[in-house]
Amino acid sequence: MISKIDAVLEHLAVENQHDMAAMLATLDSDNPIRDEVAGKYYQGKEEVAGRYAELWIAFPNFNVFPRRFIEQDDSVVMIADYSGTHQGVYRGVAGTGKSFNVRIVNAIDFTGDKILRETIYMDLNSQLRQLGLQHTIGGKS
C-alpha cells in the first residue's frame, strides 16, 4: 500500500494532466465525494467527473501545486496553490482570458489507498476578483 501523501501526489499528477480515467482510478470506486466549501457538492464518480470536466474546459491550464502536507490516520490535509486561465464557461460566465492563482486547503479522506472524500477550502472571492467576475457572479469586492 502506498502512503496517503503519495496517493494524493498521484491524484494531482493525473488531475493536472487532465487524464479523467486515471484521475477517477484514484477515487473510491463506490461513492467518491468532492465538497467545495464555495457551495458545490458532487457525489459519485459521474458527478465528480462532471465537475473535473467543467474545470478543465473552463481552465485548460488548470493546475494544483502542492506546498505542504499533514497526514494522520486515514486523512491528509494539503496546502496548495491553484491556478488557471479562464478560457471556457465557468459558473455560467464565458471565458475572460484572465488568470488566477489562489491558495487552497484540501482535506482528503481515504478508504484504503483510494480517495473517498475531498473537501476544498478556498477564497472564492479572490479567485473571482482575479478573473474579473466578483460582481458578475455575486462576490463582493
N, C-alpha and C positions, 0 to 999 in steps of 0.2 A: 504494500500500500504506500502511495506517495504521501508526502506531507501535505497538510492543508494549504500551506503557502504555495507549494509547488503546483497544487491543483488550481489555485487562483491565478498563478502566472500562466499556466497552460490555457485557462479560460480567457485571460486577457490577450494572449498572443493570437488566438483564433478570432476573438472578438475584433481586435484591431485589424486583422486581415479580412474581416467581413466574410468569414467562412461559416455559413449558417449550420451546415451539417456537423462540422467539427465543434462549433460552439454548443449546439444542442446536446452533443455527446458528453459534454462536461456537466450537464444538469441531471438532476434526479429524473429517472425515466418515467415516474408516475405523475408527479404533480409539482413541478417547479413553480416558484413564485418570484416575481420581480415587483417590488413595492417601492415606489418613488414617493418620497415624502412630499414632493410637489403636487401630490394629488392623483397620481396614476397607480393603478394596481392591476397586475396581469397574473393570471393563474393558469397553469397548464402549458404544455410545450407550444401549442398553437398560438395562444395569446402572447407568450413570451417571444416567440419567433416573429410574430407580427410587430411587436414593439421594436425589436432589433432591426427589422427590415425598414421600418419607418425612420429610425435614427440614421441608418446607413444611407438611405435615399436623401434625407434632408441634409446630412453632413457626410459627403462622400469621403472626406479625410478624417472622419471621427476617430479619435484615439483616446485611450486612457493610459496615463503614465504613472505607475505606482511609485510612491515615495517612501512609505513605511507600512509595516505590518505588525499586528499584535495577534498572536494565536493562543487560543485557550480551548481545551476540550474539543468540541465539535463546531467551533466558530473561529472566524478570522475577521478582524477589523482592518480595513485597508484605507490609508490616506493616499489620495492620488490627485493628479491634475487631469482634467477632462477638457478636451478641445475639439474644435472642428470649424468648418466654414459652411455657412448656410447657403446651400445650393438648391435644395428642394423644399417641398412643403413641410413646415414644422408648426405644430399646434394650429393648423389651418391657415398659415401665412406662407405665401410664396417666398422663395429664396431671396435674401438681401445681398448676398455676396460678402457679407461681413463675417468676421471670425470671432470666436470666443475662447477663453481659457479660464476655467474656474476650478477651485479646489473642491473635491468631493470626499465624503467619508462613506465607505460601504461596510455594512455589517453583513457578513456572509455566513450562513448556517449550512452545515453539511449533514448528509446521511451517508456514512461510509466515506468514499472519496469523491462523491458527487455533490454538486451544489443543490441544496434543497430550496433555499430562500436567499435572495439578495435584496437588502434594503438600502436604498441610496439616499443619502443626505447631501443636499447641495444648496447653494444660494442661487435659486432660480432667478431672482430679481437681477443679480449681477450678470447672469447669462443673457437674459432678455435685454438688459441695458446695452451690453456689448454688441448685441445683434440689432439694436435699434428698435426693439419690439416692446419695450416696457409699457408703453401706452396702448399699443395695438392689442395686446393680449391681457391687459388688466393689471400689470405690475405697477409699482409706484416708483417714482424717481427719487 
